[in-house]
Amino acid sequence: MKFSKLQATGNDFILVDARTIEGEWSKLARAMCDRHFGIGADGLILVQDSTIADLKMRIFNADGSEAEVSGNGLRCFAKYAIEKGLSGKISSRVEQGNCSLTIDTLSGVRKVKAYMSGNKVNRIEVKMGLPQFQPEQIPVKVKVDIIPILGYPLVINGKELTLALLSMGNPHAVSFLSQPTTDFHLAEIGPKVEMHPMFPQRTNFEVARVLSREKIEARVWERGVGETLACGSGACAIAVAAQLLDYVELQVDIILIGGTLTVSWDSLGEVLLSGPVEEVFTGEWLGGKS
């Protein structure tokens, strides 16, 4: 089975054209994403046919669980699909300097714009949809009087966190810190927030520190993966929460370990995510430990 590995600000994925093949995708994701016995990645992304968009994306985390959507995954997906010419509909729209496409995901259709140099994609913008704030939309089991939820207290290991709770098509809990994010014990706290009973589908967890009204530094504990170098939907969640708290302007750079993502939101419409994306290598999967 042929594959490509791509990364977007260090968030790395294995891409497979699955339009004509079937597989035990959850089991395969665990095997392929293993960084010792497999290829190594944060997730496995499948390209499939769609009846409502140009192509369909399915994404499986490194632990085999299927995710609703991934901002960085969408950007890797778009580069892969365009450069491999996987859809005649997309190829016919490639213009000098850019190409647009629609991608079917578990959380709805996402619109993507790719900026090109020759026949190569070097930057992707994704319309990530509308943020959702109702507890049942996130989902989270809490009783609150004020929506959006921007200051929910949660005590983990004796440490009180203040969480902003929202969905970007997948659940997020964002905690703003006064100290550098490098000082936060994410490996200890992250899994306990992810698996907390208040989150029936688990959650992604972000810690962030506002540096200015245009810049935020952040770290991410991704549901089903662990700490990652970057997270597109997580960057969007941070930016939305920061705007609602009046910490930042309408456009903000989210500085992650793997690089910087730019998020724009006008407080009403869809959240726009942009950043670089690169192909790392291609290969053929011969099987491995599963």
N, C-alpha and C positions, 0 to 999 in steps of 0.2 A: 504494500500500500504506500503510495507516494504521499509525501507531506512537505510542508514548508513551515519553518519556524520564524515568527515575526515578533518584534518587541515595540512597544510604545511607551516611552519614558521608563524603560526597565520592566514594565508589566509584559511578560512574555507568554506567547500562545503558540500551540501547534495547530496548523490549519490543514484540513483535509477536505478534498472535493468528494462529498458523499452523495452526489445526485444520483448515482447509479449503483451504490453499494449499501449494504446493511451491515450492522455490527452490534456487538454488545458494548455500546458506547460508554456506559458508566464504568464497566470493568476495564475497557481499553484506556479510558482517561487516566485511571489510577496507574496503569502500567506505563503509559507513554509519558506522563508528567513526572514520574519518579526521577529525581535528579541523580540517583546513583545507578539504578537498574534500567532506566528508560532514557528518553531524550532530555527530559527536564523542562518543566514549564509550569506556569500558574494555572493553565487551563487548556482544554481541547476544544477547538471550534470547528463545527461542521458547516459546510456549504450545501444547502439543499434547495430544491425547486420550491417556488411559492406561487400561489394563485392570486395573491393580493399585492405583491411587490416584485421587484426585479429578482430577488433571491431571498432565501430564508437562512437565518443564522440560529444554530443551536450551540450552546456553550455549556461545557461540563467542567466543574472545578477539579482541582487536583485530587480531592477526596472522592470523586465520582458523582457528587451531587450536581444536579442540573440547575443553572442559574437563569433568572429571567432575562437579564441583559447585562452588558458590560460596555462602558464608554470606550475604554481602550481596546476592548475586543472588537467593537464595531469599526474602529479606525483600522485595526489590522485586517479585519474582514474585507473592508473596502479596497485597501491596497492590493490584497491578494486577488480579489475577484476582478478588479480592473486590469491589473498587470498580466494575469493569466488568461484574460479574455474569456471568462466563464459564462458570459451572457451576451448574446448578440444584441439584446436591447441596450445593454450598457455600452458596448463597443461602438454602437452607432451614435452615441451621444458624446463620445470623447471629442472635445474641442481643444483648440490651442490654449493650453494653460490650465484647463480644469475639466472635471467630469462630475455629474451628479448621479446618484442612484438611491433607490429605496430598499430597505432591508426589513424583512419580517422577523420579529422576535416574539418571545412569550409575553412581553409587556407592551406589544403593539408595533406598528410600523415606524421605523426611524428613517429620517432623511439625512443623507450624507453628501458633502461636497468635497471633492478631492482636488488639490492643487498639484499640477504636474510640471515636470521638467522633461521635455521630450516625451518618451513613453513610460516614464517612471513617476510614481506618486511619492511626493516628499512631505506633504502635510495634509491633514484631514480635519474638516469641521463636521461635527455631528449635532443635529437637533435632537436633544435628549428627552424631549417631551416636557410636559408640565409637572412640576413637583407636586406631590400629594401630601396632605397634612392630617387628614382624619385618621384616628387610631386604627380603624378597620381597614384603611387603605394601606397602611405602612407594612404589615400589621403589627400592632403592639397592644397588649392587654393592660391598659391603664384607664383610670377614671379622672378626667380633667375638666375644668370649666372653661379654659381658654385654649383656642386653636388659632395659630399653630402652637405646638408644644416646643418651647424654646428654653425652658429651664427646669426640666424634670430631674429631681434628685435621685441618685442611686448610689448605695454604699456597697463597695466591693473591697474585701480584705481590709475593712476599716477605713478605706479612703472614700470620701464623698465626691462623687462626680456630678456635674450639672450637665444634662444632656439636651440637645436639640434633636427632635425625632421627626423624621420625614422619609418619604419614599421617592426615589428617582426611577421607579419601575422595579426597584429592589429596595429592601429596608436599610436605613442608615441611622446611626446614633452618633452625634458629633459632640465632642467635649472641647471647649475652648480653654486654653491654659494661659497662665501668666508667665510660666517658666519655659525655657526651651523644650521643644518636643523630644530632644535627645535625652532629657533627664527623666522622661516618663517610662515606667516599667511596662511597656506594651506587651511583652511576651508573657507577663504574669497576669495583667489585667484584661488584655484583649480577649482571650478565650472565654473568660468568665462573663464578660459582657455579651459576647456572641451567643453563648449558650444559656443566657439568663431566661428563666421561665416566662418573663414578661414578653419575650419575643417568640411567638409560636412557630415562625419559620426561620429562627435565628436572625442575626443581624450583622451587617458590616459596621465596624467601629472606627471612628476617626478622632485623632487628637490634633488640635490645631492651635497655633499662636499667631495673632495678628501682628504683623510687622509695620504695616502702614495701611492707608486706605486703598492701596493698590496691590499689596503683597501679603500673603499668608504662608507660613511654613506649616507642614503637616506630615503626619505618619498615619498609615492605614493598616488595620487588622481586617483582612477580607474573610468573609464567611466562607468556610470550606477550603481555605487556602492557608491562612496565617498572615504574618506580616509580608506585604509586597512592596516593591520599590515605588509603585504608583497605582492609582485606581481612578479611572475616569469618572464613574458615577459618584465615587467618594469625593472627588474634587468638586463636582457639581453640588453635592449635598453641603459641603463646607461653605461654598460660595453663597448658596441660597440662604443658609442659616445666618451667615455673617451679614448679608444684606438686611435680613429681617431684624437683626439686632443693631443695625446701623453702624456696623464696624467698617464697612467698605463701600466703594463706589459700584456702579453697575457692571463694570468689568474689573476682574481681579486675576492676578497670577497666583496659582497655587504651587508652591515650591515643595516638591516631594523628593525623596531620596534619589529616585531615578531621573529626575528632570522637572521641568516646569510645564504645567498645563494652564491654558487661559480659559476662563469661564466668563460668559456674558449672560446677564439676565435683566430684563426690564421690569421685573416684579409682577408681570402679568402673563407673558407668553411663555414659549418654550425656552429651556435653558440651552445655550450654545456652548459646546466644548470643542476646543481646537488644540492641536499639538503635533509634534513630529511622529513619524512611524517608519520603521526600517525592517527589511527582511534580513534575517541573520544567516540562515542556510536552508537548503533543501535536502531531502534524502528519501530513503525508502525504509519503511518499518518492516522488520523481519520477524517481529515477535519478541517477547521478553518476559521477565518475571511479572506475574499478575496476581 
